[in-house]
Amino acid sequence: MEPLYTMTITCICCEASYSTSRVRPSFKKASNRDTDFCAYYKSEVNPDYYVVRVCPSCGYSTTENGITVMTDTQRKKYYELFGSRWTARDFGGSRTKEQALESYKLALICGGIIGEKERVIAGILHHIAWLYRFEGNEEQEQRFLRHSLEAYVTVFETEGMSLNNAKLMYLIGELHRRTGDASTAVRWFSRVVNDKKIVDAAMIRASREQWQLLREQQSGFLTDEAVAIHA
């Protein structure tokens, strides 16, 4: 069985139909995950490469979590700022890591133009950081981790009560840790651990582990190898 299958999408911008590839669920088994949920897969095909849908006709790019209806005002703005200069390209087949990265950056541009939900923007930024992590490009990974962190904080401030608060709070703490702000990371982890309204045992445990990791790092008790295990 091939790992990829195609699905037909109707673009919410130009209303053209196009095919995009997805990875079959049986090929999505992660062999490992980083503490910010970045997944590594046994399959040679990385499912993260196929998250973004790119319309070959107008270039509008989004994820399945993006808006489902575009207003005339959004459409006009999109064409004025980007769509009118789009050169037709097809992202529907197998994607290289370069094409995957380009698809996310297209989604980021489109999302910024039409005012996409902040949680969708945060996810796109976080995925871009992961793609740079796969390449070993730490400078760009850190850059996009910081951008995604800012977006996640905005999500928490504006709609945190309607989401999985514990997971979002943990993730904000973890991204603070990964970008070098240990004191702020500790505050977020402690909020998860000490908030009696939070009953998400997995996030409480993860927050406690990362909090302890930071304490041990600051005390100088951890070797480089031990730190890597927790990364």
N, C-alpha and C positions, 0 to 999 in steps of 0.2 A: 504494500500500500504506500502510495506517495504521501509524504508529510504535508504537502500543500493541497488545498482545494480552493476553488474560486467561488465567489458569491457576487451577485449583481447588485449594484448600488445605483440609486437615482440621486444625482447631485441636487442638493437643496438650493444651489445658486443658479446654475444654468439649466437644470432639469434634464440633463443628458444622462443616459444609462451607461454604466461602465462596469468592468469586472475588476475585482481586487482579490488578492490572495490572502488566505488565512492558514494557520497551522492547525492540523487536526488535534483534538484533545489528547489522543494517545501519545502524541509526540511532545506534549507540554509538561512532562514530568521533570521537575527540577531536581538536579543532583545536589545542589547546595544553594543557600541564600545568604547574602550579606545581612548585616543587622539593620540596614535601611530598606530591606525587602528586594534588593537586586538579585535576580535569579540566574542561575547557571544551569544549562540543560544538557542532558545526555545526548540528545539529538544534534546532528550537525546543523540543523535549521533552527535559528533563534526566533522564537515567537515574537519577541520584542521588535523584530525588524518589520513586522506586518501589522502593527497596531494602527498606523495612520492610513487613511484612505485618501488618495490623491485623484481628483478628477482630471483626466487627460485633456478634456476640452477647454475648461476654464481655469484649471489649476487650484480650485478651492480644495483645501485639505483639512481634514478633521479626524477625530476618533469616534468610536461608537458612543462615547459619553458626551459628545458635543451637542450643540443645539440642533433641533430637528426641523425647525422652520425659520427661514430667513425673511426679514422684513424688506420692503422695497428700499428703505433708507440704508440698511446694511448692505444690500446687493449693490446699490449705486456707489456707495463708498468703496466697496471691495473692487469694483471694476475701475474706479477712478485711481485708486492707489496701487493696484497690483494686477488685477485680472486682464486689463487692457494690454498689458505688456507680456502676458504669459505666452510662451512658446510651447505648443502641444508636445507632451511627453507622456509615455505610458509607464506607470509604476506597477502594473497589474500582475506581472509574473514574479519569478524568483528575484529577490533583492540582494545586492551586495551590501556590505556594511556602510559604504559610502552613500548608496541610494537610501538606505534606512535613515541615516543621519539627515540627509537632505529632506526626506519626507517629514521628519519631526520639525525641522526648521521651517518648512513650508507651513505646517500646521500652526507653528508659533506665530508666524507672520499673519496668517489668516485669522487666527484667534484674536490677535491684538487689534486688527482692523475692525472686526465686527463686534468686539466686546464680549468675547466668549467668557463663560463662567470661570471664576478664578481657580476653582478646584481642578478644572480641565487644564488650564494653563500650568498650574503647579505640577500636574502629572506629566505633561509634555516636557517641561524643563527638567524634571527628575529623570525621565527616560533618556534625555540627551546626556545628562551627567553619567548615566550608566553606560551608554555607548562609548563615551570617552574613557570610562574606567576599563572597559573591555580592551581598548587600544593601549592602555597604560599611559594615557595623556593626562597626567595629574593636574596640570595647570588648568586645562579646560574643564576637567571634571569638577575641580574646586569652584571655578567660575559659575558653572551651572548649578552646582549644589547650593551656592549662596543665593542665586536667583530663585531656585525652587523653594528654599527656606523662606524667603521673603513672601512668596506667594502663599505658602502653607500657613504662615502667620496671619496673613490677610483672611484666608479661608476660616481660620479659627475665630478671628475677631468678628467676622460677618455672618457666618453660618455654622459655627461649631456645635451649637446645640442640636442641630438637625442631623449631624453626622456621627460616626463612631468616634466620640470625643477622645477616648483613651488611646486609640491607635494614632490619631492625629497629634495628640499631645506628645506621645512617645516619639513619633517621627520628627516633630519639631525639636525635641531634645536631642535626638540622635544626629540630626543634621547640624545642630549647634556643635555637638561633640566632634563631628567629622570636619567641620570648618574651623576648629581650633578655639571655640568659645566654651571652655569647660564650665565656668561658673554659671552661665546661662543654661547650659545643658543640665546641670545638676538641679537647677530650679524646676525645669520642666519634668525631669524624671521624678523628683520628689512630689510634685503635684499629682502625678499618676498614682504613686505608691500611697500617698496619704489622704487622697480624696475618698471619703467613705462611700460616695455615690457611685464610684467606679467599681464594677464587679468583673471586668474583663481580666481573668486570671493570667492569660498569656501576656498581655501588655504590662500588667503589674510585675510579673516575673522578669520580663525583658527590661523594664525600667530599673528594677532593683539590680539586675546584673550589670547594666551599663553604668549605673550610679556607683556601684562597687568598683567597677573597672577604673573609673575616673579617680576615685579615692586612692586606689592602689597606684595608679600612674603618678598622681601628685605626690605620693609618699615615696616614690622611687622603688617600689617593691617588685614591679613587673619587668621582666626581660623583654627585649624586642620581639622574641618568638611568642611570648605569652600575649602581648598586645595584638599581634597579628591574628591569633586564634579568635579573639573577640571582635575583629574587624569584619 
